[in-house]
Amino acid sequence: MALLERIVVEPAEPLNAVSDLPPGTRYVPERPLTVDEFYELIDEDSPAELDEGAIIMPSPAGYKHEDCFGLLQALL
């Protein structure tokens, strides 16, 4: 079963630091970021990821994640 999600793309404002992005968001600049530009924006402790020129801030693990982890750990 495929999940369809409606994505609304709004013009992105220039980003000064990745810490400005809330968890669970995807920042798509006007043109794709290079690896060097990405490393200038992040710090060592940032969980941000670069995906096809866009910055992705992963969501923190929730209760569903923890339930699945507990089940898998019990099975192993």
PECORMO-V574589 format. One record per backbone hydrogen bond with DSSP energy under -1.0 kcal/mol. NH is the residue of the N-H (numbers start at 1). CO is the residue of the C=O. E is the energy in kcal/mol with one decimal. If there is no record, write none. Layout:
nh=<NH	NH>
co=<CO	CO>
e=<E	E>
This chain:
nh=<18	20	21	24	27	33	38	39	40	41	42	46	49	51	54	55	56	57	66	67	68	69	70	71	72	73	74	75	76>
co=<41	17	18	57	55	53	34	35	36	37	38	43	56	54	51	27	49	25	62	63	64	65	66	67	68	69	70	71	72>
e=<-1.5	-1.5	-2.1	-1.9	-3.2	-1.9	-2.2	-2.5	-1.3	-1.1	-1.5	-1.2	-2.2	-3.1	-1.8	-2.3	-2.8	-2.9	-2.0	-2.5	-2.4	-2.4	-2.4	-2.2	-2.6	-2.4	-2.1	-2.2	-1.9>
